[in-house]
């Protein structure tokens, strides 16, 4: 992701899918895409049969980027950045998701819940195990709210939090972990 960031590809324009080629370990690898069709690269742990054939004991990770597919950065006129005089507010949420629900879908839904206040969403935790049902995961996300007109009141923060929870639930079927 750092290499793609250096190439000026914003993380919010990218998605990760689990359909990496066979030389990668299933469930421990992914494909980086821009949109549904453009494959930019693959990453993850190499398949154990590959590492054994190489005479390597233990896990080995790799990534590949197809630089000829990476779009050139768009040249934009520099606009004066809009800086807020108000403190950003960070809120953490943990959602329980069913098998097959991608973390990217949760992030996308949270980001779209309130485009005027939500400025960043990042995944910080993935948990599987007791007391969750088999196959279910808990995804922890951090949401940054950046007010531009005034500081947020507790009621406004609670209202945005409810919008985020509702948006994620609607898009993915996830429930808030309590």
C-alpha positions as CSV (number, residue, x, y, z in Angstrom):
1,X,0.0,0.0,0.0
2,X,2.9,2.3,0.7
3,X,4.2,1.7,-2.9
4,X,0.8,2.6,-4.3
5,X,0.6,5.6,-2.1
6,X,3.9,6.8,-3.4
7,X,2.4,6.4,-6.9
8,X,-0.3,8.9,-5.8
9,X,-3.1,6.3,-5.8
10,X,-5.5,7.2,-2.9
11,X,-6.3,4.2,-0.7
12,X,-10.0,5.0,-0.9
13,X,-9.9,4.3,-4.6
14,X,-8.5,0.8,-4.1
15,X,-10.1,-2.5,-3.0
16,X,-8.8,-5.8,-1.9
17,X,-10.2,-9.1,-3.0
18,X,-9.3,-12.6,-1.9
19,X,-8.7,-14.1,-5.4
20,X,-4.9,-14.2,-5.5
21,X,-3.1,-16.6,-7.9
22,X,-2.4,-20.2,-6.8
23,X,1.2,-19.6,-5.8
24,X,-0.2,-17.5,-2.8
25,X,-1.7,-19.1,0.3
26,X,-5.5,-19.0,0.2
27,X,-6.9,-16.9,3.0
28,X,-3.6,-15.2,3.6
29,X,-3.3,-13.3,0.4
30,X,-5.1,-10.8,-1.8
31,X,-5.4,-8.8,-5.0
32,X,-5.3,-5.0,-5.0
33,X,-7.8,-3.5,-7.5
34,X,-8.8,-0.1,-8.7
35,X,-12.4,-0.6,-9.6
36,X,-13.8,-4.0,-10.2
37,X,-11.6,-4.9,-13.3
38,X,-8.2,-3.2,-13.0
39,X,-5.8,-5.5,-11.1
40,X,-2.8,-3.5,-9.8
41,X,-1.0,-6.3,-8.0
42,X,-1.1,-9.3,-5.6
43,X,0.3,-9.8,-2.1
44,X,0.4,-12.2,0.8
45,X,2.0,-15.4,2.1
46,X,3.3,-17.8,-0.5
47,X,1.7,-21.2,-0.7
48,X,3.5,-23.8,1.5
49,X,4.2,-26.1,-1.5
50,X,6.0,-23.2,-3.2
51,X,8.2,-22.5,-0.2
52,X,8.9,-26.2,0.3
53,X,10.0,-26.4,-3.4
54,X,12.3,-23.5,-2.8
55,X,13.8,-25.3,0.3
56,X,12.4,-22.7,2.7
57,X,11.1,-23.7,6.1
58,X,8.4,-21.3,7.4
59,X,6.3,-18.6,5.9
60,X,7.4,-16.3,3.2
61,X,5.5,-13.2,2.1
62,X,5.7,-11.3,-1.2
63,X,4.0,-8.7,-3.3
64,X,3.8,-7.9,-6.9
65,X,2.8,-4.7,-8.6
66,X,2.1,-4.3,-12.3
67,X,3.4,-0.8,-12.8
68,X,2.3,-0.7,-16.5
69,X,-1.3,-0.9,-15.2
70,X,-1.0,1.7,-12.5
71,X,-2.5,4.9,-13.9
72,X,-0.4,8.0,-14.0
73,X,-1.3,10.6,-11.4
74,X,-3.6,13.2,-12.5
75,X,-2.1,16.7,-12.6
76,X,-4.4,19.0,-10.7
77,X,-4.2,22.6,-10.1
78,X,-3.2,23.1,-6.5
79,X,-6.0,24.5,-4.5
80,X,-5.6,26.1,-1.2
81,X,-6.3,23.3,1.3
82,X,-9.4,23.8,3.5
83,X,-8.1,23.5,7.0
84,X,-10.5,23.3,9.8
85,X,-10.0,25.3,13.0
86,X,-11.8,22.5,14.9
87,X,-10.4,19.4,16.5
88,X,-11.1,16.1,14.6
89,X,-13.0,13.5,16.6
90,X,-12.0,9.8,16.4
91,X,-14.5,7.0,17.2
92,X,-13.9,3.3,17.2
93,X,-16.5,0.7,16.2
94,X,-16.4,-3.1,16.2
95,X,-18.7,-4.9,13.9
96,X,-19.5,-8.6,13.8
97,X,-19.6,-9.7,10.2
98,X,-20.8,-13.0,8.6
99,X,-18.5,-15.2,6.7
100,X,-17.7,-13.7,3.3
101,X,-18.2,-10.1,4.2
102,X,-15.1,-8.1,3.2
103,X,-13.6,-5.5,5.5
104,X,-13.5,-3.2,2.5
105,X,-17.3,-3.2,2.3
106,X,-17.5,-2.2,6.0
107,X,-15.0,0.6,5.4
108,X,-16.8,1.9,2.3
109,X,-20.2,1.9,4.1
110,X,-18.8,3.8,7.1
111,X,-17.0,6.3,4.8
112,X,-20.3,7.0,2.9
113,X,-22.4,7.4,6.0
114,X,-21.8,11.1,6.3
115,X,-19.5,12.5,3.6
116,X,-19.4,16.0,5.2
117,X,-18.0,14.8,8.5
118,X,-16.3,11.4,7.9
119,X,-12.8,12.2,6.6
120,X,-11.0,8.9,7.3
121,X,-11.9,5.2,8.0
122,X,-9.3,2.6,8.8
123,X,-9.3,-1.0,9.9
124,X,-7.4,-1.6,13.1
125,X,-8.5,-5.0,14.3
126,X,-9.7,-8.4,13.0
127,X,-10.8,-10.9,15.6
128,X,-12.0,-14.5,15.1
129,X,-12.8,-16.9,17.9
130,X,-14.7,-17.3,21.2
131,X,-17.3,-16.0,21.8
132,X,-18.1,-15.4,18.1
133,X,-19.9,-18.0,16.0
134,X,-17.6,-20.1,13.8
135,X,-16.7,-18.2,10.6
136,X,-17.9,-14.8,12.0
137,X,-15.3,-12.1,12.5
138,X,-15.2,-8.9,14.5
139,X,-13.8,-6.0,12.5
140,X,-12.6,-2.9,14.4
141,X,-12.6,0.3,12.5
142,X,-11.5,3.8,13.5
143,X,-13.6,6.7,12.0
144,X,-12.3,10.3,12.0
145,X,-14.8,13.1,12.0
146,X,-13.6,16.5,11.0
147,X,-16.0,19.4,11.6
148,X,-15.6,22.5,9.6
149,X,-18.3,24.9,10.9
150,X,-18.1,24.3,14.7
151,X,-17.0,21.8,17.3
152,X,-19.2,18.8,17.5
153,X,-21.5,18.4,20.4
154,X,-22.0,15.0,22.1
155,X,-25.4,14.8,20.5
156,X,-24.0,15.4,17.0
157,X,-21.3,12.8,17.5
158,X,-23.9,10.3,18.7
159,X,-26.1,11.1,15.7
160,X,-23.2,10.5,13.2
161,X,-22.3,7.3,15.1
162,X,-25.8,6.0,14.6
163,X,-25.7,6.9,10.9
164,X,-22.4,4.9,10.6
165,X,-23.8,1.9,12.4
166,X,-26.9,2.0,10.3
167,X,-25.0,2.4,7.0
168,X,-22.7,-0.5,7.8
169,X,-25.6,-2.7,8.9
170,X,-27.6,-1.9,5.7
171,X,-24.6,-2.5,3.4
172,X,-23.1,-5.6,5.0
173,X,-25.6,-7.1,7.5
174,X,-23.1,-6.5,10.2
175,X,-24.1,-5.8,13.8
176,X,-22.3,-3.6,16.3
177,X,-20.3,-5.7,18.8
178,X,-21.3,-4.8,22.3
